[in-house]
Amino acid sequence: MNFIDEATITVFSGKGGAGCVSFRREKFIPKGGPDGGDGGKGGDVILEVSPRLTTLFHFKRLKLLRAQDGRPGAGQSKSGRNGENLTVQVPPGTMVYDAETDTLLEDLTDVGQLMIVAQGGRGGQGNARFKSATNRTPRFAQPGESAQTRQIRLELKLLADVGIIGLPNAGKSTLITKISSARPKIAEYPFTTLTPNLGVVAIDDATTFVVADIPGLIEGAHTGAGLGAQFLRHIERTRLLVHLVDAAAIDPENPLDALNVINNELARYSPALAEKIQLVVLNKMDLPEAEANAATFEKALQPKLLLTISATTGQGARQLVRCIAQALFNQDEKG
């Protein structure tokens, strides 16, 4: 299934049903009064946050949402039936914008959260409502309110505690497979991962956190190179970044080059991203050239903390998970 993280749709609420103009016509009641019923309310268009969804893929073809119209009123004071609401599910992390003004209307983050994006029209009152001492035979009723029409833009920002970033082929997918429940596609070539992957890491029965590997980050990502501009937004909600570097590919003459490329892209996309806490992690330490490269890298990185792992063999993975949990726990205490 394709990963879709942005969609523009048009929504129509239901229009209200018209009120009825009617008079009692019964045998032996020659002067029956007004008995026109009210029209039904039009249906609302509602967005509901569902934990079962992780993309906006279903909006690829669903470009128009329309709720049901209210039914008109009838004689004998019968009210028209209300139009059915149309409820459409969206994944957690969906931001709803007015497409015309680009105004943020709602940030849908909580499972079960509801948002009415188009309010159904009110039903019109029947002529029985307008009977009075001075007007015993009202020959008018209200029309139903018009439907509400608007265009909205949906933008998905994944909800994850931790984002794994790094150049293509740094081993992000292998790492998320090793430490979490996620099972992304893995291959020995760049850009294997074309969609962010979410996984749950369990520390114990009561403590878990959500981790996401963010693909497509290369030099120029903030301008759209690779897939970066599409996926940089998903880092914005994370509380912590794990910056993965391929130890076997480090240039001894410029050991921090890979690290600086990604950090530069984060800063250019959003200064707030550059301020996020990072754990710098050297991966692929099982390869022969990695040990010497790691020493050069650590010397250049000082005084920052450096962790070393092999996502393939699992070396250092448990220690990394403990460090992530500790960093998140410290944030919770400070917050």
Buried (B, 14 or more C-beta within 10 A) or exposed (E): EEBBBBBEBBBBBBBBBBBBBBBBEEEEEEEEEBBBBBBBBBBBBBBBBBEEBBBBBBBEEEEEBBBBBBBBBBBEBBBBBBBBBBBBBBBBBBBBBBBEEEEEBBBBBEEEBEBBBBBBBBBBBBBBBBBEEEEEEBEEBBBBBEBBEBEBBBBBBBBBBBBBBBBBBBBBBBBBBBBBEBEBEBEEEBEBBBBBBBBBBEBEEEEBBBBBBBBBBBBBBBEEBBBBBBBBBBBBBBBBBBBBBBBBBBEEEEBBBBBEBBBBBBBBBBEEBBEBEBBBBBBBBBBEEBBEBBEBBBEBBEEEEBBBBBBBEEBBBEEBBEBBBEBBEEEEEEE
